Structure formats: structure tokens, C-alpha cells
Amino acid sequence: MTHYIEDSDFRTEYDEIFNDWYEVEGIRKIKELSRQLRSFFNYKTQVIRYRFQSNSISFETTTKFLTQKQKVESLAFEFITLLKKVKKHGQTLEEGIRSLYYENDKSRDYQP
């Protein structure tokens, strides 16, 4: 009463179903692994490019920064010298700034 399957048609269908399933599942996993590897290698490529890129970009940025820094320093120097001139008149800083402001306004009003 053993019902051992010896039907060759059933076994071939069974093998075909599982072979097809394994094949489809294997292809899906290979594609996913391939996608992950491509992503990983693209990431590594970008990291290497970033690390070894030329310094021309940073040189231009540094040059612009230094130019702006020089402008700020020269304006600050001019401002400090003007503040020193204000102090020479024996006024407080606030009084000196007000007098300079009002002197400039008066000179603008009287111009023909």
C-alpha cells in the first residue's frame, strides 16, 4: 500500500516547476546583487574622484576669500582711523559720530 510516486510525467512536471522557480528566483537575486554592486562601485568611484580632484576649485575660492578679506581689512582700518580722529577733538565717540553725520548733512544742503 505504499504510494510511491514513480510516475515519470508527474516527476518531470514537479522538476520543471521547481527548476523554473529556482531559475526565476536565482535570476532575481543575481540582478539585485548586481544592482547593489553597481551602487557600491559608483559610490567608491565618486569618493575617489572627490579625494583626488584638482585643487583649482579650492584655489579660486581661496583667492576670492583673500580678496574680500583685504577689502574688509582696509575698510576696517579706515574706520579705525576715522574713530581716532573723532577722539582727538575731545568728544565722546557718540558725540563725534553725530557731529560727523551732521557736518556731512550740512555740506550736502549747501551745495549749489
Secondary structure as UniProt FT lines:
FT   HELIX           8..51
FT   HELIX           56..88
FT   TURN            89..90
FT   HELIX           93..109
//
